[in-house]
Amino acid sequence: MPNVYVEPLPKHRDGAIEGYALELSATQRLTTVDYRTQADAIKAARANGYKPLVARVRQTDKGNPDHWRAAD
């Protein structure tokens, strides 16, 4: 099962999280949908056959494994 990143939106900005996106890389989104909750994004990732990784920090770097953990 390939990984997909559950990225908080808006990206790279402090403040309130307005939604979540599913991304395969820093420049490629899995879907164009902005999910209201992290749980909705995780459910969609699993439904599409991906292993969701959620952010441990607000400003993320997909090349840094310390910024991500597997969704439970």
N, C-alpha and C positions, 0 to 999 in steps of 0.2 A: 504494500500500500504506500503510494508516494505521499510526501509531506505537503501541506498547504499551511500558510501563515494566516492567522486571524489577527488582522492589523486594526488597531483602534483609529478612528477618524475624528477630527482631521489629523493628518500625519504631521509629525515633527513640529507640534505646537503644544504648548502647555494650555491648560484649561479643561473645560468639560468635554467628555467624550460624547460625540453626537451619533455614533454608530460604529459598525465594524465592516471591514472588507475582507474577502478571501483573496490572497495573493500567492502566486507560485514563485515569484521573485520580486525584486525591488521595483521592477518596471512592468510586470505582467500580472494582471488580475485574472482570477479563475472565472469570476462572474462580474457583471456590471451592477449587481444588486448591492445596496448598502443595507446591512442588517441592523435592526433596532437594538438587538441584544447580542452579547457574546454567545449565549446559549443557542440562539437562532443560527448564527454563523457556524457554530460547531456542528449542529444538526445537519445543515446544508452540506458541509464539507464531507461528513460521513456518508450522507445519501449519495454523493457523487464519487465515493470510493477513495477518499483521501484521509490521511491521518492528520488531524488539526493540531497545530502548535500555537499556543497562546503566549502573548507577551508578558514578560516578567517586569519590564520597565516601560515607561511612557514613550520615550524616543528610542526606536528600535533600529537594529542593524541586522539584516538577515545573515550576514557573514559571521556574526558573533553568537555561538550557541548558548552563552550565558544569558542572553536576552530572551530565550524561549524555553517553554516547557510543554510537555505533552498535555493535551486536554484530558481531564478525567471523565 
